[in-house]
Amino acid sequence: MAAAFFAIAFIIRVTETSTNVVFSPTSLMLVGLALLAAHSAGAGSGWSTRRSSTRGNSTRRSSSRR
């Protein structure tokens, strides 16, 4: 998403297209940077901080068999 906003801002800037304040290259660049920051922070990655309890049980079983 951030790359798309950067590309649109670049195209508007290069072609010197007259747009509203909302769609100015600067505002699109700032939206792209916000999306990039959210991605770097891990938003939308789908990773969970909780561990599965079955993983801990399998290590206990293997150590008790020795």
C-alpha distance (Angstrom), angle and dihedral (degrees) to the residues before:
residue distance angle dihedral
M1 . . .
A2 3.79 . .
A3 3.80 91.4 .
A4 3.80 90.3 52.8
F5 3.80 91.8 52.8
F6 3.81 90.8 47.6
A7 3.81 90.8 50.2
I8 3.81 93.1 49.1
A9 3.81 91.3 47.5
F10 3.80 90.3 49.3
I11 3.81 93.0 49.9
I12 3.81 91.9 48.8
R13 3.80 90.5 48.0
V14 3.81 95.8 47.2
T15 3.80 95.2 45.7
E16 3.82 90.9 43.9
T17 3.80 90.0 -133.9
S18 3.78 115.1 179.8
T19 3.81 109.6 -123.5
N20 3.78 140.5 161.9
V21 3.78 120.5 -84.4
V22 3.81 89.8 -102.3
F23 3.80 92.4 58.7
S24 3.79 97.7 40.1
P25 3.81 116.5 131.9
T26 3.80 90.4 -113.9
S27 3.81 94.8 54.2
L28 3.81 91.7 45.6
M29 3.80 89.5 49.5
L30 3.81 90.5 51.8
V31 3.81 91.3 50.3
G32 3.81 88.8 49.7
L33 3.80 91.0 50.6
A34 3.81 91.2 49.3
L35 3.80 90.5 51.5
L36 3.80 90.8 47.2
A37 3.81 90.7 50.6
A38 3.80 91.4 49.5
H39 3.80 90.2 50.1
S40 3.81 91.3 49.4
A41 3.80 89.7 50.4
G42 3.80 90.0 55.8
A43 3.79 101.1 -105.4
G44 3.77 111.5 158.9
S45 3.78 94.8 8.6
G46 3.81 94.1 121.9
W47 3.81 93.7 -137.0
S48 3.77 118.1 138.5
T49 3.79 126.0 -149.8
R50 3.82 92.7 -147.1
R51 3.78 118.7 94.9
S52 3.76 123.5 -138.9
S53 3.80 113.8 -105.2
T54 3.81 91.8 -141.4
R55 3.78 90.6 65.1
G56 3.79 91.9 58.7
N57 3.81 92.2 46.3
S58 3.80 93.8 52.5
T59 3.81 91.9 56.2
R60 3.80 91.2 50.0
R61 3.78 92.5 51.7
S62 3.78 93.8 50.7
S63 3.80 92.6 49.8
S64 3.82 92.9 49.2
R65 3.81 92.4 54.0
R66 3.79 93.0 61.2
